[in-house]
Amino acid sequence: MGNRIVSFDKKIMNHLKSFWYLILIFLIYLNCASTLFASEDLYPFHSSSDATRFSSLTKEIRCVVCQNQNLAESNAPLANDLRNKIYYMVLAKQSNSEIESYLVKRYGEFILLKPRFNITTFMLWIFPFAAILISLYRFYMLR
């Protein structure tokens, strides 16, 4: 009789283990499914070209708060506002140069991750080449 109780207890424990394994698998599945369904597009566009333009613009514009991230990577509230502004400007069919000009006018040339080549950024673009030429000249003269 005692042997049967032990055998019965083992069967119950095996069923309970398999039940909890099923519950665990179900919870993992539910978690994975919820992350798949939660990834809806925050910025819906009518065409893929507009989505591509928006993506490239947010990757080329600096976050004013973070200063070392682009708008696409930043989680700052101001970055979210700027993404929304760019989104509506893209929907309004404004060109990339118009959007960049608006942002530069409002925040300055610093907002662009790749500054434009003009008279104020001349030294920024020329300095690396000048430094290399000066270093090569000095190296040559010391030989």
C-alpha positions, 0 to 999 in steps of 0.5 A, a space after each residue: 500500500 505504501 509503495 502505491 502512495 509513493 508511486 501515485 505521488 510521483 505521478 502527481 508530481 510529474 503531472 504538476 511539473 509538466 503543467 508548470 512547464 506548459 504554463 511557462 512555455 505559454 507565458 514565453 510565447 505570450 511575451 514574444 507575441 506581444 512584442 511582435 504585435 507592439 511593434 506597429 509603426 509610429 510614423 505611418 507614411 503613404 509611400 515607402 519613399 517618404 518613409 525612407 526620407 524620414 529615416 535618413 533625415 532623422 539619422 542626419 540630424 543631431 539631437 539638441 539635448 543629447 548632442 552625440 546622438 542623432 534623432 533616430 537614436 535619441 529618447 529625449 522629449 525634444 528629439 521626439 518633438 523634432 521627429 514629429 515636426 520632421 514627420 509632418 514636414 515630410 507629409 507636407 511634401 517639403 524637400 529635404 533641403 527645406 526641412 534642413 534649412 528650417 532646422 538650421 534657422 531654428 537651432 543653428 548649423 550645429 544641428 546637422 551631423 554633417 555640416 554644410 560647406 560654407 564660409 563659416 565651416 571652411 576651417 572645419 572641413 580644411 583643417 584635417 587636410 592642412 594638419 596632414 600636409 603640415 605633419 608630412 612637411 615637418 616630417 620631411 624637413 626633420 629627415 
